[in-house]
Amino acid sequence: MWFFFQGPITYPVCSNPFFPTFSQPNAYPIGQCFQQQIYPLPYRATIYGGLFPSKSIIISGSVSPSAQRFHINLKAGNDIAFHLNPRFDENVIVRNSNLNMRWGSEERHLPCGMPLLRGQPFTIWIQCEAHCFKVAVNGQHQFEYNHRTHNLLQINLLEVDGDIMVTNIQA
């Protein structure tokens, strides 16, 4: 791992022959239980070395059945370089930046519609490139967000909070 984080909380989850688990084959016989990591929210982690082109952040979990919103922030000091904010009450993913204590213009257009659903698992992949963040949800490219701050190495803090359960974070 590239960053320091709070330790996950574990809850037992029973394997089910109708729903695949991410365990190794035959590691847990059908009907046996294993421990799934659940990260406490709000979640904050330092991204050591900051961001740079080709650096990825992957967040997996499940959306709460009654979710209104959640957010993922990539921060440089007090600035939010990238604010990713799925809003289920508006059926949109808002993207923005908060620089020098001021929010910029929101980006809301979703060419393929809202890719996240209440009560469903998700994986969000944020790929840092030289000019933008590329975002994929559940393996499908969704949009790009042009950098509004250009010193990528200073973007060194990840924050996640809201109406989700996070089971995996990679950076």
C-alpha positions in Angstrom: 0.0 0.0 0.0 1.1 3.5 -0.8 -0.7 5.3 2.0 -1.4 5.1 5.7 -5.0 4.4 6.7 -7.2 3.5 9.6 -7.4 -0.2 10.0 -10.5 -1.8 8.6 -13.3 -3.2 10.7 -14.2 -6.8 10.0 -17.6 -8.4 9.8 -18.4 -12.0 9.1 -19.9 -12.6 5.6 -21.2 -16.1 4.7 -20.3 -17.4 1.3 -23.1 -18.3 -0.9 -23.0 -20.5 -4.0 -25.1 -18.0 -6.0 -22.9 -15.0 -5.3 -19.2 -15.2 -6.0 -16.7 -14.2 -3.3 -13.3 -12.8 -3.8 -11.6 -15.6 -1.8 -9.1 -18.1 -3.3 -10.7 -21.2 -4.9 -11.6 -23.7 -2.2 -10.3 -21.4 0.5 -13.7 -21.4 2.2 -16.1 -24.3 1.7 -19.7 -23.4 0.8 -21.6 -22.3 3.9 -18.5 -21.3 5.8 -17.9 -17.7 6.9 -15.0 -15.4 6.3 -14.1 -11.9 7.5 -14.7 -9.1 5.0 -12.9 -5.8 5.6 -15.1 -2.7 6.2 -13.3 0.6 6.3 -14.7 3.1 8.9 -16.1 6.3 7.5 -15.2 9.1 7.3 -12.0 7.6 5.8 -8.8 9.7 5.4 -5.5 8.4 4.1 -2.2 10.0 3.0 -1.2 9.2 -0.5 2.6 9.1 -0.1 4.4 10.7 -3.0 1.3 12.5 -4.2 -0.3 11.9 -7.6 1.3 11.7 -11.0 0.3 10.6 -14.4 -0.6 6.8 -14.5 -1.3 6.8 -10.7 -4.6 5.0 -9.9 -6.9 5.0 -6.9 -9.5 2.2 -6.8 -12.3 2.2 -4.3 -14.7 -0.7 -4.0 -17.8 -1.2 -1.8 -21.6 -1.1 -1.8 -24.0 1.8 -1.9 -26.5 1.9 1.0 -30.0 0.9 0.0 -31.3 4.3 1.2 -28.2 6.4 0.0 -28.6 10.1 -0.8 -25.0 10.8 -1.6 -21.3 10.1 -0.9 -18.1 11.8 -1.8 -14.5 11.0 -2.7 -12.1 13.9 -2.3 -8.5 14.2 -3.5 -6.9 17.0 -1.5 -3.7 19.2 -1.6 -3.6 20.8 1.8 -6.9 22.5 2.4 -7.7 22.5 -1.3 -9.9 19.8 -2.8 -8.3 19.2 -6.2 -11.0 16.7 -7.2 -14.4 16.3 -5.5 -16.4 13.3 -6.8 -20.0 13.4 -5.4 -22.6 10.9 -6.5 -26.0 12.2 -5.7 -28.8 9.6 -5.8 -31.5 12.1 -5.1 -30.5 14.0 -8.3 -29.3 11.0 -10.3 -26.0 12.6 -11.1 -22.3 12.5 -10.2 -21.1 16.0 -9.5 -17.4 16.8 -10.1 -15.8 20.0 -8.8 -12.8 21.5 -7.1 -12.6 23.8 -4.0 -9.5 26.0 -4.4 -8.6 28.8 -2.0 -11.9 28.3 -0.1 -14.0 28.7 -3.3 -16.0 26.1 -5.2 -15.5 26.1 -9.0 -18.1 25.3 -11.6 -19.8 21.9 -11.2 -19.6 19.3 -13.9 -22.7 17.1 -14.0 -23.0 15.6 -17.5 -23.0 11.8 -17.6 -22.9 10.5 -21.2 -24.1 7.1 -20.2 -26.4 8.1 -17.3 -26.0 7.4 -13.6 -23.7 4.2 -13.3 -24.3 3.7 -9.6 -27.3 2.2 -8.0 -28.6 2.2 -4.4 -28.0 -1.1 -2.7 -25.5 -2.4 -5.3 -21.8 -3.0 -5.2 -19.4 -0.7 -7.1 -15.8 -0.2 -8.0 -14.6 3.4 -8.8 -11.3 3.7 -10.6 -9.7 7.1 -10.7 -6.7 7.3 -13.1 -4.5 10.4 -12.8 -3.3 11.6 -16.2 -1.2 14.6 -17.1 -4.2 16.8 -18.0 -7.1 15.1 -16.2 -8.6 12.4 -14.0 -10.2 9.6 -15.9 -13.0 7.9 -14.0 -14.4 4.4 -14.6 -17.3 2.9 -12.6 -17.7 -0.9 -12.6 -15.2 -1.2 -15.5 -16.8 1.3 -17.8 -15.2 4.7 -18.6 -17.6 7.4 -17.5 -15.9 10.8 -17.8 -12.8 12.9 -17.6 -12.2 15.8 -15.2 -9.6 18.3 -16.3 -7.1 19.3 -13.6 -7.8 22.7 -12.0 -4.6 22.6 -10.0 -1.5 21.5 -11.8 1.0 20.5 -9.0 -0.2 16.9 -8.9 2.5 15.8 -6.4 0.9 18.1 -3.8 -2.4 16.1 -4.1 -1.6 13.7 -1.2 -4.8 13.1 0.8 -7.8 10.8 0.1 -11.1 11.3 1.9 -14.2 9.1 1.5 -17.5 9.6 3.3 -21.2 9.2 2.9 -23.9 6.6 2.4 -21.6 3.7 1.3 -19.8 0.7 2.8 -16.1 0.6 1.6 -14.5 -2.8 1.4 -11.3 -2.1 -0.6 -9.0 0.8 -1.3 -6.0 0.6 -3.5 -3.5 3.3 -4.5 
